[in-house]
Amino acid sequence: MAVLSYHNQDISFRFNRKRVVKQWIQHVVDNMSCSNVPPTIGHITFVFCSDSYLRDVNVQYLKHDYFTDVITFDYSTDSSISGDVLISIDTVKTNSQLYGVNFESELLRVMIHGVFHLLGYNDYTTDEFDLMKELEDRALNIFNTIYDR
């Protein structure tokens, strides 16, 4: 059974759409996996944090000295996806203003971006980045069409 958990690290943030986001993520995993047999969801932990916290994690664990909106640590097995998805709420707020979208849409985009990494998608090359953006757009369209009520 899929377990999604939500934690704050160094910030105060309340995420209110847990039930519907769990259904949406399950739908995305079942229908947009990069394998023929969709994996099950094990345990995905979303950690909401500040820019400075995520930058420190980026430097310490990935040796990247820059800010980012999301970092995914993948603990998946062959049959089950699991991992930690760390999200900078500061950067999500900034990017929502920069891209002219509401905060929740940008947060959902970043959350599903992390899930796509757990499903095996990458965004290192231009082609991979473009595919990831297309997948995010499709997933957000599913959310807006089916789950956003």
C-alpha positions in Angstrom: 0.0 0.0 0.0 1.3 3.4 -1.0 2.6 5.6 1.8 3.1 9.3 1.3 4.3 11.4 4.2 4.9 15.1 4.5 7.5 16.8 6.8 8.8 20.3 7.3 12.4 21.0 7.8 13.4 24.5 9.1 10.1 26.1 7.9 6.5 26.3 8.9 4.4 25.1 6.0 1.0 23.3 5.9 0.2 21.0 3.0 -3.6 20.5 2.9 -4.3 18.3 -0.2 -2.8 15.0 1.0 -5.6 12.7 0.1 -6.2 14.0 -3.4 -2.4 14.3 -4.1 -2.0 10.6 -3.1 -4.7 9.6 -5.5 -3.2 11.7 -8.2 0.3 10.4 -7.7 -1.0 6.8 -7.7 -2.8 7.5 -11.0 0.4 9.0 -12.5 2.5 6.0 -11.4 0.0 3.5 -12.7 -0.3 5.3 -16.1 2.9 7.1 -16.8 5.7 4.8 -15.7 8.6 4.4 -18.0 8.3 0.6 -17.7 5.7 -1.8 -19.1 4.7 -2.9 -15.6 4.0 0.0 -13.3 5.8 -0.3 -10.0 4.0 -0.1 -6.7 4.5 2.9 -4.5 6.4 2.0 -1.3 7.1 5.1 0.8 7.6 8.6 -0.6 8.5 11.3 1.9 8.0 14.9 0.8 10.2 17.3 2.9 9.3 21.0 2.6 12.2 23.2 3.5 13.9 26.6 2.8 16.3 27.6 0.1 19.3 27.6 2.5 18.5 24.1 3.8 18.1 22.6 0.3 21.3 24.3 -0.9 23.2 22.8 2.1 21.9 19.3 1.1 22.8 20.0 -2.5 26.4 20.8 -1.5 26.8 18.1 1.1 25.3 15.1 -0.8 25.5 16.0 -4.5 28.5 18.4 -4.4 26.5 21.0 -6.3 27.0 24.5 -5.0 23.7 26.2 -6.1 20.1 26.6 -5.2 17.4 24.4 -6.7 13.7 23.7 -6.2 13.8 19.9 -5.7 16.2 17.1 -4.9 15.2 13.5 -5.0 16.9 10.7 -3.1 15.8 7.4 -4.7 15.5 4.3 -2.6 13.4 2.3 -5.1 13.7 -1.4 -5.8 12.9 -3.2 -9.0 9.2 -3.4 -8.1 8.5 -0.5 -5.7 9.3 3.2 -5.9 10.4 4.9 -2.6 12.4 8.0 -1.8 12.7 11.4 -0.3 11.7 14.4 -2.3 13.1 17.6 -0.7 11.3 20.8 -1.9 12.3 24.4 -1.3 9.1 26.3 -0.6 11.1 29.5 -1.1 12.0 28.6 -4.7 8.5 27.3 -5.4 7.1 30.6 -4.4 9.7 32.5 -6.5 9.1 30.3 -9.5 5.3 30.6 -9.3 5.7 34.3 -9.6 8.4 34.1 -12.3 6.3 31.7 -14.4 2.9 33.4 -13.7 1.3 30.3 -12.2 -0.3 29.9 -8.8 1.7 28.5 -5.9 -0.2 25.2 -5.7 0.4 24.5 -9.4 4.1 25.1 -9.1 4.3 23.0 -6.0 2.4 20.1 -7.7 4.8 20.4 -10.6 7.8 20.1 -8.4 6.3 17.2 -6.4 5.5 15.2 -9.5 8.9 16.0 -10.9 10.4 14.2 -7.9 8.1 11.2 -8.5 9.1 11.0 -12.2 12.8 10.8 -11.0 11.7 7.8 -8.8 10.1 6.3 -11.9 13.4 6.4 -13.7 13.1 9.6 -15.7 16.0 12.0 -15.8 16.6 15.6 -16.9 20.3 15.8 -17.6 20.2 16.3 -21.4 18.0 18.6 -23.4 15.9 15.7 -24.7 15.4 14.3 -21.2 14.6 17.8 -19.8 12.0 18.3 -22.6 10.4 14.9 -21.9 10.3 15.6 -18.2 8.5 18.9 -18.8 6.0 17.2 -21.1 5.3 14.5 -18.5 4.9 17.2 -15.8 2.4 19.1 -18.1 0.5 15.9 -18.7 0.4 15.0 -15.0 -0.8 18.5 -14.1 -3.5 18.3 -16.7 -4.7 15.0 -15.2 -4.7 16.7 -11.8 -6.7 19.7 -13.0 -9.1 17.6 -15.0 -9.8 14.7 -12.6 -8.7 15.7 -9.1 -9.0 19.5 -8.7 -12.6 19.7 -7.3 
